[in-house]
Amino acid sequence: MIDHLDHLVLTCVDPEATTAFYTEVMQMKLETFRGGRIAFRFGHQKINLHVSGSEFEPKAHLPTAGSLDLCFIASIPLDQVIAHLNAHSWPILEGPVERTGATHMIRSVYVRDPDLNLIEISEIIH
């Protein structure tokens, strides 16, 4: 019945810091849509942004900044991701480590975004 994820909603405290992280560090494209809302586009998906206390309706029952644990598959080799994170002085919490992804074994590093969401950035191991 379900084919793929279209978008998810991220609740943040500081939209400027969150925008900088997702556009500069994660290199997603900033998109503005209906009513000045913003999203971060990557591949065929996007992350819509809500600001804590000013969420759009309908919303999650208990929207909370810092509660997400997300894994992204990189479009470049993980060593280049690590170099990019280092160039932005963005700390790596763990990795590289091998993990089991949804369809393949993956090699990952873990970082936190400005709201302390756990972000895993991975490459597929062939």
WONORSUL-V105135 format. One record per backbone hydrogen bond with DSSP energy under -1.0 kcal/mol. NH is the residue of the N-H (numbers start at 0). CO is the residue of the C=O. E is the energy in kcal/mol with one decimal. If there is no record, write none. Layout:
nh:co:e
NH:CO:E
NH:CO:E
This chain:
nh:co:e
7:45:-1.4
9:47:-2.9
11:49:-2.7
17:13:-2.4
18:14:-2.5
19:15:-2.3
20:16:-2.2
21:17:-2.5
22:18:-2.2
23:19:-2.6
24:19:-1.0
25:20:-2.5
27:21:-2.8
28:40:-2.6
30:38:-2.7
32:36:-2.8
35:32:-1.0
36:32:-1.1
36:33:-1.2
38:30:-2.4
39:46:-2.4
40:28:-3.3
41:44:-2.2
44:41:-2.6
45:5:-1.1
46:39:-2.2
47:7:-2.8
48:37:-2.4
49:9:-2.8
51:11:-3.6
53:50:-2.8
66:63:-1.1
69:117:-2.5
71:119:-3.2
73:121:-3.7
80:76:-1.6
81:77:-2.7
82:78:-2.0
83:79:-2.4
84:80:-2.8
85:81:-2.6
86:82:-2.3
87:83:-1.4
88:85:-1.6
89:84:-2.9
92:109:-3.1
96:107:-2.0
98:105:-2.9
100:103:-2.4
105:98:-2.7
106:122:-2.6
107:96:-3.2
108:120:-2.1
109:93:-2.5
110:118:-2.7
112:116:-1.7
115:112:-2.4
117:67:-2.1
118:110:-3.1
119:69:-3.3
120:108:-2.7
121:71:-2.9
122:106:-2.3
124:104:-2.9
